[in-house]
Amino acid sequence: MKDSTSPASITVEPALTRDLPLSFKQEAQAEDFDVWLKAGQGEKHYWLDLWRYRELFLVLAWRDVAVRYKQTIVGVAWSLLQPFLVMIIMTVVFGRLAGLHSDGSVPYAIMVFSAMLPWQFFANSLFTSGQSLTGNSSLISKVYFPRLIVPASTVVVAVIDFLLSLLILGAMMVFYRFMPSWHILALPLLLILAFVASLGPGVLVAALNVKYRDFRFLLPFVIQFGLYICPVGFSSSVVREKLGDGLFLLYSLNPMVGVIDGFRWAILGPAANFYLPSFLVSIAVSALILALGIWYFRKTERTFADII
Amino acid sequence: MSRPPAIRIENVSKRFEIRRQAEVGGLRHALQNLALRPARILHKQVRRLQGTSTGASNQSRGKQKELFWALKDLSFEIKQGEVIGLIGHNGAGKSTLLKIVSRITEPTTGRIGIKGRVASLLEIGTGFHPDLTGRENILLNGAILGMSRREIVSQFDDIVAFAGVEKFIDTPVKRYSTGMYVRLAFAVAAHLNPEILVIDEILAVGDAEFQRKCLGKMREVATDSGRTILFVSHQLTSVVALCSRAILLQHGRVEADGDAKSVVELYQKQSLSLDDSEDVRPSENRPGRGTMRITMIKPERRVFDPAADKRFIIRVVTHDPEEVPCYLTLVFRDENNHTLFVLDSRHVGVPIVPGGASEFSVVLHTPWMRPGEYTVSAELLNFDVIDNWEQACRFGVSNELPYSGMIRGPAISSSLVLPEFSVTASANTPQ
């Protein structure tokens, strides 16, 4: 028994046949393998791969929704309460105290709330998707899947909050006896626009946050700040009157300006102050940021596991 | 030989940058770099015009980033249906290789060809959420590991039965005992059905009985349907039991490759050389006041026999001669992280005097130790911690049992240490 372990009978030595330089063997045929993994190689079928993992996308989204209100007393009502309370404050501060005018004869509260819908959606999805990668670091460093799934799936939670907030809007319309026009049918399209507008910065911040955790501190600040920069508590027409059309276009570089005006157009109907050039500028900027975000994400995602 | 390859690794290297804690860039650093970029490019251009190489500037940057090659020019091929054990010391590059094969990270150079679906188990219970129930976590974990919903649903009952958590399936897993949690996590993993399975160290969990069950399941998975398995473990016995072939990695290179039993024996025979230090972190990052530091703990052999005297060489260095005398403790843990015993130098009346002796020899006479892998963690203490070095070294205990009887089995694997004992007849049944 012991003899069989003596060096002479060991078939293994530091340099072995299997370790020969590969030029000794026949060249590997590319078609022998499904994939070749190597440095700096972008995924050849990036979007197809993403589609293949759609089930994981749904499961992660489901997890975020399922976990959201565990061990809370009020539960889902938190989703309703938050925007509702902010809306009341905004209405009192800007509508009553500052005495700003609404769009046409629309009740100030409804005007504010129609902006709260996309704003809350934007803030929620930016906040959660921005921190999604670092929050799922154990997944990133232990399992392969297209990383874009992670920030994208967190947005689903924001979509559900958005749908719940629509209930409040409905209740408010009944309370104020406000009848929406046919414009309201554009709401789904505008939700897609809001999705694009928030996914872009979300993806960008998520990727940046992996390397620079500074964004964790920057994010709440930016969101808080954004609530006052964007025309949420007041009509964008107030800004437009002050700035003039030229500067107002500059203001519209903030993609949420166009999204919010779009929502107001859909919900308030013809009374809304809608300025098409500003809307188009915002759409273009949203698309640009999304492209930038995805570009940076794809550029850096291969190293996420190394630095997270 | 006729079997087609499942994985082909061609000249793969992986480099990491180790940065000192204080220099971990952060945003400020990046912005600074960005701002200084024009100046640096200009600087480079000037140098190029002057005809000098950029070697000097590279060197100055090399100071900030220490480069570390986890894998160096690795090449080998794995055939379909092979079960490969990957062994080697901590830091030999085993886990890095698994991460590259599972596409979690990419190689710095070289390439890897893969045929078939890869599922990787680098950690038990990846993605388990404490607030979700057992049922929900099976769904979640299965999806994360790459199972389709249909696969999970069809195997759900098997998974629950294997884990033995039927009663608690609708309880949040945060209320589970550690054992239940681990069993459920392994059960999901054990029901994966990929062509290539990549496993890191996960058998080192749970109690002895469950480990046996896992090993059995692994064997079942390995033998049926020609699945390819790449398996990292420090438990050399399970490598021999499961694998047809083993690869020994050392410093990111293939040291030996061949029949599992011979490679494992070669590994056990190797004595630890000095540069095999386990902890790549510089000692100043360890906890403790740092007035003295342990610089080395080295077992005399890589593998001791269970009943043999086990000698360890320990070196300390004094950074502050004003420090008062202290004492040394060594914590011995087994592969399940159970503490076997703690040595305290005060018990034998040997103080560690700052500026005094710099090398100590610790010899362990008893108890007999069970075959397996062990770690030693060391601490220098007086009124508080001076140095704390977790898992400072690792050693193995061989299968050469000190008993005359040949029986192995549960009596050995369920013991923490092995007793020296005798059984003799002391009376006869009265007739």
Interface residues (C-beta under 8 A of the other chain):
Chain A: T5 I10 T11 V12 E13 P14 L16 R18 D19 L20 P21 L22 A28 D32 F33 D34 V35 W36 L37 K38 A39 G40 Q41 E55 L56 V59 L60 R63 A66 V67 K70 Q71 N136 S138 L139 I140 S141 K142 V143 Y144 F145 K211 Y212 R213 D214 F215 R302 T303 A305 D306
Chain B: P4 P5 R8 E10 N11 F16 G25 G26 L27 R28 A30 S75 F76 E77 K99 I100 V101 S102 R103 I104 T105 E106 P107 T108 T109 G110 R111 I112 G113 I114 K115 G116 V118 S120 L122 E123 T126 G127 H129 D131 L132 E136 L139 L140 A143 I144 L145 G146 S148 R149 P172 V254 E255 A256 D257 G258 D259 S262 V263 E265 L266 K269
